[in-house]
Every structure is written in C-alpha cells, then in structure tokens.
Amino acid sequence: MRKKPALLIIVISFVLFAGIIAFTQVVDSENETIEYSFDIISDPRWFKSNAGGMVLEEVQSQFIALRSEYALVIDNVHFIEMPEYLTSYYTEDFLIEKRTLFKNAKEIRVQWIFREKNGNTRVNAVFFENDIKGFIEVFDQDYFLIYEYRFLDDGGINKIEYEFNNNLLISAVFSEWEDGDNYIKKYADYFRYNRTLSLRSAERIFYSDVQIQTDKENEIARITFPRNIEAAKENLFISERVNLYPEFFGIIFIESDSRMVFETDDRGRILRQILYNNEDKIIWTINNTWENNRIISTVKTEGDIVLSAEYKYNNAGEVISEANYKNGALERIIRIEGNYSIEELYMNNTAVMRAVWEDGRKISETRIRN
C-alpha cells in the first residue's frame, strides 16, 4: 500500500517533464481548428551590450548583465509569446528569436526575428516605448527586403514596398496608413544606375499633393532606401548638415502627378533637383554646391526668381552663418552663436533690422538707423 504514493509521484513528474519537452494547444472556433506545436526551448542568454544592442560579452546571469549600463538578453521563444501585430507574418517554418535591450536595468527595446531553419532572416521587427514606435521588415524567399513598415510617435504608420531586379533596387513605393484601414500611395522612387552599377539618378513620382514645411526637418528630399542594404548607408547619400530646402525658400507645395528628379555625383551627393509638373514642364530647379561633405550654397530657380542660401561652418561642421539672396541682392544674414541666433534684414544691401533669438524664441528686435 505504501508504494502507491511513490508511484503516483513518479507518474506526475513524468507528465510534467513531458509537458516541458513538447506542448500542444488546440483552439476551436466556429469555422476552424488551429493546432499549435513546438519543441523544447533553450534558456535565455545574457550579454553586456551597448546603445545599439550589440552582443559584446556573454555573462553567466541576468544579475551580472543588468549591472552594466546596457544589457541584452537573447531568447528563443514560442510563437504564442509574440505580439499580435506580428502574427500575420509568421509561418510554422520560422524560428522565433527575441532580443531585449536594457539600459540601467530598464527595458528600452525589443527585437523580434523570424528565421528559417538555415538561420536566414525573413522578418525583423524592432519596437521602442511599449510597442508604440518602431519598424517591421519583411524579406522574400531570396532574402531581399520587400516591405518595410514604420510606426511613428504620433500613431501614424508608413509602408514602403521595394522592388529589385538583378540584385539592384529599382523602385520604392511610399504609402501612409489612413482612416478606412487602407494604405494610400504618396510617392514612388525610381532608381537609375550607370555602367559601374553606382547610382546615377533618382526620380520621385507624387501620387498626392504635398506641402513641405521648411521650418523643420522634412522627408521629401530623402531618397527611400531600405535600411539594411548598402544603399541605405550614409556613404551613398551623404547627409548634409543643412536642410535641402532652406526656410528662405518658403513653403514648397508639390501637386499630385508631378515628378522630381535628383541628380547625384559619384559620391552620392545630390547636385541638382528638378521638379516637373504633370505636363512635364519644369517648375523649379535647385542646385547644390558642395565642399567636402557639406553644402556651402544652394540655389533655387523658379521662372525669373532666383533664391540662394550660402553657409559657413565651424571646425565641428556646425553651421555658424547663413546668407540669403534674392536675384543677387542680399536680404538676410543669420549668425549662430551657441543658443543665440542674430538675424539681420537688408534692403538695398544695407542692414535695416536686427533680431536676437534664444533657443528659437525672439528676445529683442532693433531697427537699424543709417
């Protein structure tokens, strides 16, 4: 009689152990039955890391890792643990890897990677701030990026569809999520290459009207490349330290069915932009003059009006002055000194007004008597 409790304990232990090795869950609904099944999952691995989430050094425990400023844990997880917004990209052939980055022991980023059994990535998703901001990348069977979804701070969602031909990116279509559960096309980029396969020019076709706000950083002049191929790196399109559309150019409005052509040099620097209307007539052109990796002047020509902005930089590459001209006549100079900006307005090449700005707020305005 005393052997029965011992036998019962053995049976229970075996059942629990079998539940760890394999797990099956059946979900019955009105129209379908879905069966989930997976094998044993390995223990999480902890690493010292950096702000970029790189694997620097594996450590023995979570406690040791979280004592570093940045810590990373890599875990192979079951598909039922992934968030709902990723379920549509998952198939039973994928293995799921979850990477969680911590800063000062606080979770700041989660990355989900769906891999094939050969280790190649088919889906890569990164999210910050409680899954509010981030991106999802979807790759085809040849491991080319075909869809990229960007989730913005304000709740907006953008989608970019990429098309490749002979291993070269030939187009990227940019869409925005709008009410009605639809993505609305905004513009498409088409790329042309020279015989050495370096980028020669890009053409942007607009599907809807666009108003460019020149008083803040804008996206309209940025060529749409995927982030994970060579073309996405900054050595292709050099990032200038000034806005391609200076505030002096005013608000730029582009109508639908227009197209913009970007001409580049062999270093990927944008030398010229030409905006055409739907009748293929030139509306305006913008020409950039470069010195090393910085724009020193940009000129917009629209009919008989020629607007230009000239820039000077300090040794750190920061803009310290901007001079604006209209049809060759000086109209404004802005000098930047730390948190202060000194703006002078000119008439007939003579200063008539001076304003001082601190952190973007005007603190004084003086009329200059001559």
C-alpha positions as CSV (number, residue, x, y, z in Angstrom):
1,M,0.0,0.0,0.0
2,R,2.9,2.4,0.7
3,K,4.2,2.0,-2.8
4,K,1.2,3.7,-4.4
5,P,2.0,7.3,-3.3
6,A,5.6,6.9,-4.6
7,L,4.3,5.5,-7.9
8,L,1.8,8.4,-8.2
9,I,4.6,11.0,-7.7
10,I,6.7,9.3,-10.5
11,V,3.7,9.4,-12.9
12,I,3.0,13.1,-12.1
13,S,6.7,14.0,-12.5
14,F,6.8,12.2,-15.9
15,V,3.7,14.1,-17.1
16,L,5.2,17.5,-16.0
17,F,8.5,16.7,-17.7
18,A,6.8,15.7,-20.9
19,G,4.9,19.0,-20.8
20,I,8.2,20.8,-20.9
21,I,9.6,18.8,-23.8
22,A,6.5,19.3,-26.0
23,F,3.4,21.3,-25.9
24,T,0.2,21.2,-28.0
25,Q,-2.7,23.6,-27.8
26,V,-5.9,23.3,-29.9
27,V,-8.1,26.3,-30.3
28,D,-11.6,25.6,-31.5
29,S,-13.6,28.4,-33.2
30,E,-16.8,28.4,-35.2
31,N,-15.1,27.9,-38.6
32,E,-11.6,26.4,-37.9
33,T,-9.4,24.5,-35.6
34,I,-5.8,25.7,-35.1
35,E,-3.2,23.3,-33.6
36,Y,0.0,24.8,-32.2
37,S,3.0,22.6,-31.5
38,F,6.7,23.3,-30.7
39,D,9.8,21.6,-29.3
40,I,11.8,22.4,-26.2
41,I,13.1,26.0,-25.9
42,S,16.7,26.8,-24.7
43,D,17.4,29.0,-21.8
44,P,17.8,32.8,-22.3
45,R,21.4,34.0,-22.8
46,W,22.6,37.3,-21.2
47,F,25.2,39.7,-22.6
48,K,26.8,43.0,-21.9
49,S,25.8,45.4,-24.7
50,N,25.8,49.0,-25.9
51,A,23.3,51.5,-27.0
52,G,23.0,49.8,-30.4
53,G,22.1,46.4,-28.9
54,M,25.3,44.7,-30.0
55,V,26.5,41.5,-28.4
56,L,29.7,42.4,-26.5
57,E,30.3,39.8,-23.9
58,E,28.2,36.9,-22.6
59,V,27.8,36.7,-18.8
60,Q,26.7,34.0,-16.5
61,S,23.5,35.5,-15.2
62,Q,20.9,38.2,-15.5
63,F,22.1,39.8,-12.3
64,I,25.6,40.3,-13.7
65,A,24.3,41.6,-17.1
66,L,22.0,44.2,-15.6
67,R,24.8,45.7,-13.5
68,S,26.1,47.1,-16.8
69,E,24.7,50.3,-18.3
70,Y,23.4,48.2,-21.3
71,A,22.4,44.6,-21.2
72,L,20.9,42.3,-23.8
73,V,19.0,39.0,-23.4
74,I,18.5,36.7,-26.4
75,D,15.8,34.1,-26.1
76,N,14.2,31.6,-28.5
77,V,10.5,31.7,-27.7
78,H,7.2,30.0,-28.6
79,F,5.1,31.7,-31.2
80,I,2.2,32.2,-28.7
81,E,4.5,34.6,-26.9
82,M,4.9,37.0,-29.8
83,P,2.7,40.2,-30.0
84,E,-0.5,40.1,-32.0
85,Y,0.8,42.6,-34.6
86,L,3.4,40.0,-35.8
87,T,1.1,37.0,-36.1
88,S,0.3,37.7,-39.8
89,Y,4.0,37.4,-40.8
90,Y,4.5,34.1,-39.0
91,T,4.5,30.6,-40.5
92,E,5.2,27.3,-38.8
93,D,8.5,27.1,-40.7
94,F,10.0,30.0,-38.8
95,L,12.0,30.0,-35.6
96,I,11.4,33.0,-33.3
97,E,14.3,34.9,-31.7
98,K,13.5,37.6,-29.2
99,R,16.2,40.2,-28.2
100,T,15.5,42.6,-25.3
101,L,17.8,45.5,-24.7
102,F,18.0,47.2,-21.2
103,K,19.5,50.4,-20.1
104,N,20.2,50.8,-16.4
105,A,18.1,47.6,-15.9
106,K,15.1,49.2,-17.7
107,E,13.8,47.6,-20.9
108,I,14.1,50.1,-23.8
109,R,13.8,48.0,-26.9
110,V,12.5,44.6,-28.1
111,Q,13.6,43.0,-31.4
112,W,11.7,40.0,-32.9
113,I,13.5,38.0,-35.6
114,F,11.8,35.2,-37.6
115,R,14.4,32.9,-39.1
116,E,14.3,29.9,-41.4
117,K,16.0,26.8,-40.1
118,N,19.1,27.7,-42.1
119,G,19.4,30.8,-40.0
120,N,18.4,33.4,-42.6
121,T,16.1,36.2,-41.5
122,R,12.6,36.5,-43.1
123,V,11.1,39.1,-40.6
124,N,12.8,41.6,-38.5
125,A,10.8,43.8,-36.1
126,V,12.1,46.4,-33.6
127,F,9.9,48.4,-31.2
128,F,10.6,51.0,-28.6
129,E,8.5,52.7,-25.9
130,N,6.0,50.0,-25.1
131,D,5.5,49.0,-28.8
132,I,4.5,52.5,-29.9
133,K,7.4,53.4,-32.1
134,G,9.5,51.0,-34.3
135,F,9.6,49.2,-37.6
136,I,8.9,45.8,-39.3
137,E,10.9,44.5,-42.2
138,V,9.7,41.6,-44.4
139,F,12.0,39.6,-46.7
140,D,11.2,37.4,-49.6
141,Q,12.5,33.9,-50.3
142,D,15.6,35.3,-51.8
143,Y,16.1,37.4,-48.7
144,F,15.5,40.8,-50.4
145,L,13.6,43.3,-48.3
146,I,10.2,43.8,-49.9
147,Y,8.1,45.5,-47.3
148,E,9.1,48.0,-44.5
149,Y,6.5,49.3,-42.0
150,R,7.4,52.3,-39.9
151,F,5.4,53.1,-36.7
152,L,5.7,56.7,-35.7
153,D,5.4,58.6,-32.4
154,D,2.1,60.2,-33.4
155,G,0.5,56.8,-34.1
156,G,0.9,57.0,-37.9
157,I,2.1,54.1,-40.0
158,N,4.1,54.2,-43.2
159,K,4.7,51.4,-45.6
160,I,7.5,51.1,-48.2
161,E,7.4,48.5,-50.9
162,Y,10.7,47.7,-52.6
163,E,11.3,46.1,-55.9
164,F,14.6,44.5,-57.1
165,N,15.9,43.5,-60.4
166,N,19.2,41.6,-60.9
167,N,20.1,42.3,-57.3
168,L,19.6,46.1,-57.8
169,L,16.9,48.2,-56.1
170,I,14.9,49.7,-58.9
171,S,11.9,51.2,-57.1
172,A,10.4,52.1,-53.7
173,V,6.7,53.0,-53.2
174,F,5.9,55.0,-50.1
175,S,2.4,54.8,-48.6
176,E,0.7,56.1,-45.4
177,W,-2.0,54.5,-43.3
178,E,-5.2,56.5,-43.4
179,D,-8.7,56.0,-42.0
180,G,-10.6,53.2,-43.5
181,D,-7.9,50.6,-42.9
182,N,-6.1,51.4,-46.1
183,Y,-2.7,52.4,-47.2
184,I,-2.7,55.4,-49.5
185,K,0.2,55.8,-52.0
186,K,2.0,59.1,-51.6
187,Y,5.0,58.8,-53.9
188,A,7.4,56.3,-55.5
189,D,11.1,56.5,-56.1
190,Y,12.7,55.0,-59.2
191,F,16.5,54.5,-59.5
192,R,18.9,54.5,-62.4
193,Y,22.4,53.2,-62.4
194,N,25.5,53.7,-64.6
195,R,27.6,51.0,-66.1
196,T,29.6,50.6,-62.9
197,L,26.3,50.0,-61.1
198,S,26.6,53.1,-59.0
199,L,23.5,55.2,-58.6
200,R,23.3,57.9,-61.4
201,S,19.9,59.5,-60.6
202,A,16.6,59.0,-58.8
203,E,13.1,60.1,-59.9
204,R,10.2,60.6,-57.5
205,I,6.6,60.5,-58.7
206,F,4.0,62.1,-56.5
207,Y,0.5,60.5,-56.2
208,S,-0.9,63.2,-53.9
209,D,-0.4,66.8,-53.1
210,V,2.5,67.5,-50.7
211,Q,3.3,70.7,-48.7
212,I,6.8,70.8,-47.4
213,Q,7.4,72.6,-44.2
214,T,10.8,74.2,-44.5
215,D,10.9,75.2,-40.8
216,K,11.6,71.7,-39.7
217,E,13.3,68.6,-40.9
218,N,11.5,67.0,-43.8
219,E,11.5,63.7,-45.6
220,I,10.6,64.7,-49.1
221,A,14.2,65.1,-50.3
222,R,15.4,61.9,-48.8
223,I,15.7,59.0,-51.2
224,T,13.8,55.9,-50.0
225,F,16.3,53.1,-49.5
226,P,16.0,50.1,-47.2
227,R,18.0,50.4,-44.1
228,N,19.8,47.1,-44.3
229,I,21.4,47.2,-47.8
230,E,24.4,49.1,-48.9
231,A,22.3,51.8,-50.5
232,A,20.7,52.6,-47.1
233,K,24.0,53.6,-45.6
234,E,25.0,57.2,-45.4
235,N,28.0,56.7,-47.7
236,L,25.6,56.6,-50.6
237,F,23.6,59.7,-50.0
238,I,25.8,62.0,-47.8
239,S,23.9,63.7,-45.1
240,E,24.4,67.4,-45.4
241,R,24.3,69.4,-42.2
242,V,21.7,71.9,-43.6
243,N,18.1,71.4,-44.8
244,L,17.9,70.8,-48.5
245,Y,15.0,73.3,-48.5
246,P,16.1,76.4,-46.5
247,E,13.5,78.4,-44.7
248,F,14.3,81.3,-47.0
249,F,12.8,79.3,-49.9
250,G,9.4,79.4,-48.2
251,I,6.8,76.7,-48.1
252,I,7.1,74.4,-51.1
253,F,3.9,72.9,-52.4
254,I,4.0,69.9,-54.9
255,E,0.9,68.9,-56.7
256,S,0.0,65.3,-57.5
257,D,1.2,63.7,-60.7
258,S,4.3,65.9,-60.5
259,R,7.8,64.3,-60.5
260,M,11.1,65.3,-59.1
261,V,14.5,64.2,-60.5
262,F,17.6,64.0,-58.3
263,E,21.0,64.1,-60.0
264,T,23.9,62.9,-58.0
265,D,27.7,62.7,-58.3
266,D,29.9,59.6,-57.9
267,R,29.9,60.1,-54.2
268,G,26.1,60.1,-53.9
269,R,25.9,63.8,-53.2
270,I,22.7,65.4,-54.6
271,L,23.8,68.1,-57.0
272,R,20.5,69.0,-58.6
273,Q,16.8,68.7,-58.1
274,I,14.3,69.4,-60.8
275,L,10.5,69.5,-60.3
276,Y,8.3,68.8,-63.3
277,N,4.5,69.3,-63.4
278,N,2.1,66.8,-65.0
279,E,2.8,68.3,-68.4
280,D,6.5,67.6,-68.0
281,K,7.4,71.3,-67.8
282,I,10.0,72.5,-65.3
283,I,8.5,74.2,-62.3
284,W,11.8,74.9,-60.5
285,T,15.3,73.6,-60.0
286,I,17.6,73.5,-57.0
287,N,21.4,73.3,-57.5
288,N,23.7,72.5,-54.6
289,T,27.4,73.4,-54.3
290,W,29.5,71.1,-52.1
291,E,32.7,71.4,-50.2
292,N,33.8,68.1,-48.9
293,N,30.7,66.6,-47.3
294,R,28.8,69.9,-46.7
295,I,26.7,72.1,-48.8
296,I,28.1,75.6,-49.0
297,S,25.4,77.0,-51.2
298,T,22.0,76.0,-52.6
299,V,20.2,78.0,-55.3
300,K,16.5,77.7,-56.3
301,T,15.4,79.0,-59.7
302,E,11.7,79.4,-60.4
303,G,10.9,81.4,-63.5
304,D,12.6,84.8,-63.1
305,I,13.1,84.4,-59.3
306,V,16.4,83.1,-58.1
307,L,16.8,82.4,-54.3
308,S,20.0,81.3,-52.8
309,A,21.4,80.4,-49.4
310,E,25.1,80.4,-48.6
311,Y,26.5,78.6,-45.5
312,K,29.6,78.8,-43.3
313,Y,30.7,76.2,-40.8
314,N,32.9,75.9,-37.8
315,N,35.6,73.2,-37.2
316,A,33.0,70.9,-35.8
317,G,31.0,71.1,-39.0
318,E,28.1,73.1,-37.5
319,V,26.5,76.0,-39.4
320,I,27.6,79.3,-37.9
321,S,26.1,81.6,-40.6
322,E,23.6,81.7,-43.4
323,A,23.3,84.4,-46.0
324,N,20.1,84.7,-48.2
325,Y,19.9,86.4,-51.6
326,K,17.1,87.2,-54.0
327,N,18.1,87.8,-57.6
328,G,21.6,88.6,-56.4
329,A,20.6,91.1,-53.7
330,L,21.4,90.3,-50.1
331,E,18.2,90.1,-48.0
332,R,19.1,88.4,-44.7
333,I,22.1,87.1,-42.7
334,I,21.8,84.8,-39.7
335,R,24.7,84.3,-37.4
336,I,24.6,81.4,-34.8
337,E,26.5,81.8,-31.5
338,G,25.7,78.9,-29.1
339,N,22.0,79.1,-28.2
340,Y,21.6,82.5,-29.8
341,S,20.8,83.5,-33.4
342,I,21.4,87.0,-34.6
343,E,19.2,87.8,-37.7
344,E,19.8,90.9,-39.8
345,L,17.4,92.0,-42.6
346,Y,18.8,94.0,-45.5
347,M,17.4,96.5,-48.0
348,N,19.5,97.8,-50.9
349,N,22.4,95.9,-49.4
350,T,22.1,97.9,-46.1
351,A,21.0,96.4,-42.8
352,V,17.7,97.8,-41.6
353,M,16.6,95.4,-38.8
354,R,18.4,93.2,-36.2
355,A,16.7,90.5,-34.1
356,V,18.1,88.2,-31.5
357,W,16.7,84.7,-30.9
358,E,17.4,82.5,-27.9
359,D,16.6,78.8,-28.3
360,G,14.2,79.7,-31.1
361,R,12.4,82.5,-29.2
362,K,12.8,86.1,-30.2
363,I,14.1,88.2,-27.2
364,S,14.9,91.5,-28.9
365,E,14.3,93.4,-32.2
366,T,16.1,96.6,-33.1
367,R,15.6,98.9,-36.1
368,I,19.0,100.0,-37.5
369,R,19.3,103.6,-38.5
370,N,21.8,104.5,-41.2
